[in-house]
Each structure stands twice: as structure tokens, then as C-alpha cells.
Amino acid sequence: MEYSKEDLMEAKKQIWGVGENMGTEESKKIWEENAQFWDNAMGDESNEFHREVVRPKVTELLSPNPADYILDIACGNGNYSSYLAQRGASVVAFDYSKKMIELAKRRQSQYAKQIEFCVADATDRKSILELQ
């Protein structure tokens, strides 16, 4: 399913435009409500910006190889994690949206041996330490 640029911009405003002082729980609630929309919008291959700008530059910085163990923070539906897994890397991927992790596990099930998906909050030290 393709979404118009307007649909994506409206969803982005909903998620990021609520205000700088938004609390973690409010932000998480919005992501939970919009997780299916974002998973559908990103699909299996991500969007053009991610494919043409983010992936190449992040991959250039990481220079992933099969011996690498990579942490994917705020992994969303796991598209970049699967991109890394296709290159042989092992990945621990997390997002603070439980729904996004459920969708990522479903969408990236063919990489279950290489990607461990977890629910964790990157802004919470205890949550990160529990990833061990």
C-alpha cells in the first residue's frame, strides 16, 4: 500500500510535532497508535529517503561485516536490521514501541537467527542495561 506524501507528513506531525516537552509515555502512546501505519508505509524496503540517504551513509560509517554484532536503536519495523543481517551481521534491535517490535518480528521473521528484537527505551539507562 502506497501512502501519499501528505499522509506521511501528517503522521510525522502527529508523532514529532506534538511538542518538545512531550513525555516518554505520551510519545510511546502515539507510536503505539501509529505503528501499523508506519510499518505499512515503510514496507519491506523502507522509503526512498531511507534507501538513498540513510542506508548508504550509515552503512559507510559502520562498514558492516559478518563478524559484527550491531545494536540498532529505535529499529522501527526492522528494515535496517534486516539489511545488516543480509550482509551477515548479527543484530540486537530495539524500539520502545511494543507494537513496532511485534511488527518487526513478523516482517523480518526470515532473519530470526541473526536479529534479536527487544522492547527497550533508549532514554532509560535501566532499560538499556536489561538488554544484556
Kinemage of the C-alpha trace (Angstrom):
@kinemage 1
@onewidth
@group {chain A} dominant
@subgroup {mainchain}
@vectorlist {calphas} color= white
{ca met a 1} P 0.000 0.000 0.000
{ca glu a 2} L 1.421 3.362 -1.003
{ca tyr a 3} L 0.815 6.470 1.077
{ca ser a 4} L 0.818 9.989 -0.241
{ca lys a 5} L 3.426 12.473 0.872
{ca glu a 6} L 0.634 14.345 2.663
{ca asp a 7} L -0.340 11.211 4.637
{ca leu a 8} L 3.256 10.695 5.722
{ca met a 9} L 3.719 14.353 6.667
{ca glu a 10} L 0.527 14.320 8.743
{ca ala a 11} L 1.626 11.181 10.592
{ca lys a 12} L 5.052 12.707 11.158
{ca lys a 13} L 3.427 15.851 12.589
{ca gln a 14} L 1.316 13.690 14.887
{ca ile a 15} L 4.345 11.835 16.185
{ca trp a 16} L 7.007 14.556 16.247
{ca gly a 17} L 5.012 17.753 16.174
{ca val a 18} L 3.196 17.423 19.468
{ca gly a 19} L 5.774 19.477 21.312
{ca glu a 20} L 9.294 19.420 22.638
{ca asn a 21} L 8.135 18.855 26.193
{ca met a 22} L 6.189 15.707 25.407
{ca gly a 23} L 6.834 12.949 27.936
{ca thr a 24} L 8.086 9.492 27.085
{ca glu a 25} L 4.757 7.833 27.889
{ca glu a 26} L 2.829 10.252 25.662
{ca ser a 27} L 5.309 9.738 22.847
{ca lys a 28} L 5.163 5.950 23.279
{ca lys a 29} L 1.342 6.051 23.167
{ca ile a 30} L 1.446 7.939 19.861
{ca trp a 31} L 3.933 5.456 18.375
{ca glu a 32} L 1.788 2.526 19.522
{ca glu a 33} L -1.234 4.087 17.808
{ca asn a 34} L 0.697 4.738 14.581
{ca ala a 35} L 2.891 1.621 14.448
{ca gln a 36} L 0.812 -0.201 11.833
{ca phe a 37} L 0.684 2.919 9.642
{ca trp a 38} L 4.492 3.301 9.751
{ca asp a 39} L 5.077 -0.387 9.125
{ca asn a 40} L 2.803 -0.234 6.079
{ca ala a 41} L 4.428 2.989 4.871
{ca met a 42} L 7.970 1.623 5.204
{ca gly a 43} L 7.104 -1.826 3.869
{ca asp a 44} L 9.885 -4.332 3.228
{ca glu a 45} L 12.290 -1.901 1.600
{ca ser a 46} L 11.810 1.348 3.610
{ca asn a 47} L 11.075 4.622 1.927
{ca glu a 48} L 13.162 6.345 -0.727
{ca phe a 49} L 14.878 8.706 1.756
{ca his a 50} L 15.940 5.796 3.934
{ca arg a 51} L 17.139 3.710 0.976
{ca glu a 52} L 19.007 6.513 -0.798
{ca val a 53} L 20.299 8.672 2.061
{ca val a 54} L 20.220 6.956 5.441
{ca arg a 55} L 21.253 3.402 4.491
{ca pro a 56} L 24.248 4.309 2.343
{ca lys a 57} L 25.699 6.802 4.832
{ca val a 58} L 25.097 4.720 7.961
{ca thr a 59} L 26.446 1.653 6.171
{ca glu a 60} L 29.503 3.626 5.113
{ca leu a 61} L 30.098 4.615 8.742
{ca leu a 62} L 29.546 1.090 10.089
{ca ser a 63} L 31.301 -0.869 7.338
{ca pro a 64} L 29.427 -3.995 8.500
{ca asn a 65} L 30.901 -7.438 8.014
{ca pro a 66} L 29.810 -10.947 9.026
{ca ala a 67} L 31.795 -10.863 12.270
{ca asp a 68} L 29.986 -7.746 13.550
{ca tyr a 69} L 27.456 -7.599 16.359
{ca ile a 70} L 25.433 -4.410 15.857
{ca leu a 71} L 22.932 -2.569 18.062
{ca asp a 72} L 20.056 -0.992 16.099
{ca ile a 73} L 18.468 1.662 18.315
{ca ala a 74} L 14.876 2.726 17.517
{ca cys a 75} L 14.695 -0.004 14.885
{ca gly a 76} L 11.083 0.577 13.861
{ca asn a 77} L 9.928 -2.289 11.654
{ca gly a 78} L 13.452 -3.696 11.431
{ca asn a 79} L 14.264 -2.842 7.827
{ca tyr a 80} L 17.780 -1.648 8.533
{ca ser a 81} L 18.350 -4.604 10.856
{ca ser a 82} L 17.434 -6.966 8.038
{ca tyr a 83} L 19.696 -5.023 5.671
{ca leu a 84} L 22.562 -5.641 8.103
{ca ala a 85} L 21.580 -9.291 8.550
{ca gln a 86} L 21.661 -9.748 4.772
{ca arg a 87} L 25.304 -8.685 4.987
{ca gly a 88} L 25.970 -11.334 7.631
{ca ala a 89} L 25.968 -9.169 10.773
{ca ser a 90} L 24.267 -10.243 13.997
{ca val a 91} L 21.919 -7.561 15.323
{ca val a 92} L 20.199 -6.653 18.560
{ca ala a 93} L 17.427 -4.303 17.523
{ca phe a 94} L 15.160 -2.415 19.869
{ca asp a 95} L 12.385 0.107 19.917
{ca tyr a 96} L 10.318 1.393 22.795
{ca ser a 97} L 7.084 0.639 20.971
{ca lys a 98} L 5.959 -2.888 21.773
{ca lys a 99} L 3.724 -2.820 18.704
{ca met a 100} L 6.640 -1.841 16.418
{ca ile a 101} L 8.677 -4.759 17.770
{ca glu a 102} L 5.784 -7.154 17.147
{ca leu a 103} L 5.539 -5.864 13.571
{ca ala a 104} L 9.332 -6.042 13.116
{ca lys a 105} L 9.433 -9.658 14.296
{ca arg a 106} L 6.666 -10.560 11.876
{ca arg a 107} L 8.101 -8.625 8.922
{ca gln a 108} L 11.696 -9.800 9.458
{ca ser a 109} L 10.975 -13.387 10.536
{ca gln a 110} L 13.336 -14.807 7.888
{ca tyr a 111} L 16.235 -13.237 9.862
{ca ala a 112} L 15.182 -14.528 13.296
{ca lys a 113} L 18.531 -16.309 13.762
{ca gln a 114} L 20.506 -13.109 13.141
{ca ile a 115} L 18.276 -10.433 14.689
{ca glu a 116} L 17.121 -10.308 18.282
{ca phe a 117} L 14.252 -7.832 18.592
{ca cys a 118} L 13.630 -6.313 22.043
{ca val a 119} L 11.442 -3.675 23.628
{ca ala a 120} L 13.634 -1.076 25.331
{ca asp a 121} L 13.692 2.681 25.878
{ca ala a 122} L 16.904 4.351 24.685
{ca thr a 123} L 16.314 7.196 27.158
{ca asp a 124} L 16.171 4.865 30.164
{ca arg a 125} L 19.520 3.522 31.416
{ca lys a 126} L 17.912 0.608 33.278
{ca ser a 127} L 16.018 -0.415 30.142
{ca ile a 128} L 19.251 -0.430 28.121
{ca leu a 129} L 21.145 -2.411 30.737
{ca glu a 130} L 18.405 -5.050 30.687
{ca leu a 131} L 19.361 -5.789 27.075
{ca gln a 132} L 22.414 -7.687 28.349
